[in-house]
């Protein structure tokens, strides 16, 4: 009896989750809007990474190509610079 209740509770909790959109920041490809050139040879749905340095570390962003050939920012990770003065 406990397992079905746990599964039901987990399903309800996951159904309440919403996916947060990742907003562009300075340095992002889409920060000033969509780029003028379109990636016409890349298949729709494919992804690629964009890396840039800002705020004392490296940002790694993942973009996905949409059906209209626009870019959607789907993920970002910040890798701080670690300086060891030992």
WOJOPE-V619124 format. One record per helix or strand of 3 or more residues. SS is the DSSP state (@ for helix, = for strand). FROM is the first residue (numbers start at 1). TO is the last residue. If there is no record, write none. Layout:
SS FROM TO
SS FROM TO
This chain:
@ 2 15
= 47 54
= 57 65
= 71 80
